Amino acid sequence: MATIRKSEFQGEVVWLGKVPDAGGIAADAQDGLDLTFDGLEGERHAGTLRPSCVRVTALYPKGTKIRNVRQLSILSIEELSAIAAAMGMERLDPAYLGASMVVKGIPDFTHIPPSSRLQFPSGLTLTVDMENQPCVLPGREVERDHAGFGAKFKTAAEGRRGVTAWVEHPGPVAMGDSVSLFVPVQRAWTGEMAAAAE
């Protein structure tokens, strides 16, 4: 029995970016990306391993070498528009957020289940790690070009920041490519012991 099923949702890639290996988090727009098991070569978040950060301090001391499941930052254009509106901006450039990819057409994108897969025509398949929590760094990038708006980012992006993901199967992706959403077959976790089967 399959534990991952294809959902009815199919989206489209509307923006691609690459964060340089040095400097801030701002991304440079790209027409296409060629992703390997390490992510995007020469990109700030590339690599099979990474040093642990504040997101996992409950598990490890900061700087501990761990598996890199944050190779990519993926957002939806619909949620970006909602963030911009909440900030009082007409448009929010995904480059400010260090985005690797922006898709359209998949509702409530930030809350797709962990372990969902995003698959592209080339066979490239990305595994979703989890919701990407907002931080102050994109706000600093916004503030540089739009004084007075940067401080609004973190609150406006709550529940809309997209997801982080890693490459399960490598391949290229280009602007305009379709993307299919596959989701795990399981009930939502309740924290309660399941009743024994009779």
C-alpha positions as CSV (number, residue, x, y, z in Angstrom):
1,M,0.0,0.0,0.0
2,A,1.4,3.4,-1.0
3,T,2.1,5.7,1.9
4,I,2.3,8.8,-0.3
5,R,-0.6,9.8,-2.6
6,K,-0.9,12.3,-5.3
7,S,-3.2,15.1,-4.3
8,E,-5.7,16.9,-6.6
9,F,-3.5,20.1,-6.5
10,Q,-1.1,21.0,-9.2
11,G,0.8,24.3,-9.1
12,E,3.1,26.3,-11.3
13,V,6.6,27.6,-10.7
14,V,6.5,31.4,-11.0
15,W,9.8,32.5,-9.5
16,L,13.2,30.9,-8.8
17,G,16.1,32.2,-6.8
18,K,19.7,31.6,-5.6
19,V,21.1,33.0,-2.4
20,P,24.8,33.7,-2.9
21,D,27.2,31.7,-0.6
22,A,28.4,34.9,1.0
23,G,26.6,37.9,2.3
24,G,23.0,38.3,3.4
25,I,19.9,36.2,2.7
26,A,18.7,38.1,-0.4
27,A,18.3,35.8,-3.5
28,D,19.1,36.5,-7.1
29,A,16.3,35.7,-9.6
30,Q,17.0,32.7,-11.9
31,D,15.4,31.3,-15.0
32,G,16.1,27.7,-13.9
33,L,17.9,25.7,-11.2
34,D,19.7,22.4,-11.6
35,L,19.3,20.7,-8.2
36,T,21.5,17.8,-7.0
37,F,21.3,15.8,-3.8
38,D,23.3,18.6,-2.1
39,G,20.7,21.2,-3.3
40,L,21.9,24.1,-5.5
41,E,25.7,24.2,-6.0
42,G,27.2,27.4,-4.8
43,E,24.1,28.4,-2.8
44,R,24.2,29.5,0.8
45,H,22.0,26.6,1.9
46,A,23.6,23.8,-0.2
47,G,25.1,20.7,1.3
48,T,24.2,17.3,2.6
49,L,25.0,18.4,6.2
50,R,24.7,21.7,8.0
51,P,25.6,23.1,11.4
52,S,22.5,23.1,13.8
53,C,21.0,26.5,14.5
54,V,18.6,28.0,17.0
55,R,15.6,26.1,15.5
56,V,16.8,22.8,17.0
57,T,18.4,23.9,20.3
58,A,16.0,21.5,22.1
59,L,18.0,18.7,20.4
60,Y,21.6,19.9,19.9
61,P,24.1,22.5,21.0
62,K,24.3,25.2,18.3
63,G,26.8,24.2,15.6
64,T,26.3,20.5,15.9
65,K,26.7,18.8,12.4
66,I,23.2,17.5,11.3
67,R,21.5,16.4,8.1
68,N,20.5,19.4,5.9
69,V,16.8,19.3,5.4
70,R,16.7,23.1,4.8
71,Q,18.3,23.1,1.4
72,L,15.5,25.1,-0.2
73,S,12.9,27.8,0.9
74,I,9.7,27.5,-1.0
75,L,6.8,30.0,-0.9
76,S,3.5,30.5,-2.6
77,I,2.6,33.7,-4.6
78,E,-0.8,33.8,-2.9
79,E,0.8,33.9,0.6
80,L,3.4,36.4,-0.5
81,S,0.6,38.7,-1.7
82,A,-1.1,38.3,1.7
83,I,2.1,39.1,3.5
84,A,2.6,42.2,1.3
85,A,-1.0,43.3,2.0
86,A,-0.6,42.9,5.8
87,M,2.6,45.0,5.6
88,G,0.8,47.7,3.6
89,M,2.9,47.0,0.5
90,E,1.7,46.6,-3.1
91,R,4.2,43.7,-3.7
92,L,6.8,41.8,-1.8
93,D,9.8,40.7,-3.8
94,P,10.6,37.0,-2.9
95,A,14.3,37.9,-3.3
96,Y,14.1,39.7,0.1
97,L,13.0,36.4,1.8
98,G,15.9,34.3,0.3
99,A,13.4,32.2,-1.6
100,S,14.6,29.3,-3.7
101,M,11.2,28.9,-5.4
102,V,7.7,30.5,-5.5
103,V,4.7,28.5,-6.7
104,K,1.1,29.3,-7.4
105,G,-2.1,27.3,-7.2
106,I,-1.6,25.2,-4.1
107,P,-3.8,26.5,-1.3
108,D,-2.7,26.9,2.3
109,F,0.8,26.1,1.1
110,T,2.7,26.9,4.3
111,H,0.7,24.1,6.0
112,I,1.1,21.2,3.6
113,P,2.1,18.2,5.8
114,P,5.8,17.5,6.6
115,S,7.1,14.8,4.3
116,S,4.9,15.9,1.4
117,R,6.6,15.7,-2.0
118,L,6.7,18.4,-4.7
119,Q,7.4,16.7,-8.1
120,F,8.3,18.4,-11.4
121,P,8.2,17.3,-15.0
122,S,12.0,16.5,-15.0
123,G,11.4,14.0,-12.2
124,L,13.0,16.4,-9.7
125,T,11.3,15.6,-6.3
126,L,11.6,17.8,-3.2
127,T,10.6,16.5,0.3
128,V,9.0,19.1,2.5
129,D,10.7,19.4,5.9
130,M,8.3,21.7,7.7
131,E,6.8,25.2,8.0
132,N,9.4,27.9,7.7
133,Q,9.0,30.2,10.7
134,P,9.4,33.9,10.1
135,C,12.5,35.7,11.4
136,V,13.8,39.2,11.3
137,L,16.4,38.7,8.5
138,P,14.0,39.3,5.6
139,G,12.7,42.4,7.3
140,R,16.2,43.8,7.2
141,E,16.4,43.2,3.5
142,V,13.0,44.9,3.0
143,E,14.0,47.8,5.1
144,R,17.0,48.6,3.0
145,D,14.8,49.4,0.0
146,H,11.5,50.3,1.7
147,A,12.2,52.2,4.9
148,G,9.5,51.8,7.6
149,F,8.2,48.4,6.3
150,G,10.9,45.9,7.4
151,A,9.7,45.7,11.0
152,K,6.3,44.6,9.8
153,F,7.5,41.5,8.1
154,K,7.8,39.0,10.9
155,T,4.2,39.5,12.2
156,A,2.7,39.7,8.7
157,A,4.5,36.5,7.6
158,E,3.3,34.4,10.5
159,G,1.7,31.2,9.1
160,R,2.5,32.4,5.5
161,R,6.3,31.9,5.3
162,G,6.2,28.8,3.2
163,V,8.2,25.6,3.8
164,T,11.8,24.3,3.8
165,A,12.6,21.3,1.7
166,W,15.4,19.0,0.6
167,V,16.2,17.2,-2.7
168,E,15.0,13.6,-2.6
169,H,15.6,13.0,-6.4
170,P,17.7,15.5,-8.4
171,G,16.9,17.3,-11.6
172,P,16.3,20.6,-13.2
173,V,13.4,23.0,-12.7
174,A,12.5,26.0,-14.8
175,M,10.1,28.9,-14.7
176,G,6.6,27.9,-15.8
177,D,7.1,24.2,-14.8
178,S,4.2,22.4,-13.3
179,V,4.5,21.0,-9.8
180,S,2.4,18.1,-8.4
181,L,1.8,17.8,-4.7
182,F,2.0,14.4,-3.1
183,V,0.9,14.0,0.6
184,P,1.5,11.3,3.2
185,V,-1.3,8.9,3.9
186,Q,-1.9,9.3,7.7
187,R,-4.2,10.9,10.1
188,A,-3.3,14.1,12.0
189,W,-1.3,13.4,15.2
190,T,-3.3,14.0,18.4
191,G,-0.8,13.0,21.0
192,E,-3.2,10.4,22.3
193,M,-2.8,6.6,22.3
194,A,-4.7,5.1,19.4
195,A,-7.4,2.6,20.2
196,A,-6.3,-1.0,19.7
197,A,-7.8,-2.7,16.6
198,E,-10.5,-5.2,17.5
